[in-house]
Amino acid sequence: MGSNGTPIPPSPIQVAEPARVQAEPIRTASAGPIELPDTFGPSPNEAVARPVPAQQTQPHHSGWGIQIGAFGAEKEARARLDVAQAKAKSLLGQADGFTQKVSKGSTDLYRARFAGLDEKGAKEACRLLQRNDFACMIFRN
């Protein structure tokens, strides 16, 4: 309102023109050629974990033992151990039956053995087995 009470007409609104700015072109950095190694490690197919064969170690046996033969196949030696243990159960029931691989030249043999005996028990077991057509020899660990 004016000083005399009359309304003042609104003044026209002026809008400024936006400033025009000349933008510089965007520059991108260029990396030179990258040399990659021939391989990055195993391929996804090769990255699968492969089992590592367990090292077979013979358990340590103390005391006395007997050997009832050496065979061309471990399965055969195990079978003979089972038969011998059944024949002399009273003497070999608690003994530890095991096979032991040995090489003679280019031939592998599997010894069939029992361990965990005392001297008297080993001698008695051998006598009993020999009466039942088993080869038998005593050894000390």
Secondary structure as GFF3:
##gff-version 3
##sequence-region A 1 141
A	DSSP	beta_strand	64	71	.	.	.	ID=ss1
A	DSSP	alpha_helix	74	87	.	.	.	ID=ss2
A	DSSP	alpha_helix	89	92	.	.	.	ID=ss3
A	DSSP	beta_strand	96	104	.	.	.	ID=ss4
A	DSSP	beta_strand	107	117	.	.	.	ID=ss5
A	DSSP	alpha_helix	119	131	.	.	.	ID=ss6
A	DSSP	beta_strand	137	140	.	.	.	ID=ss7
###
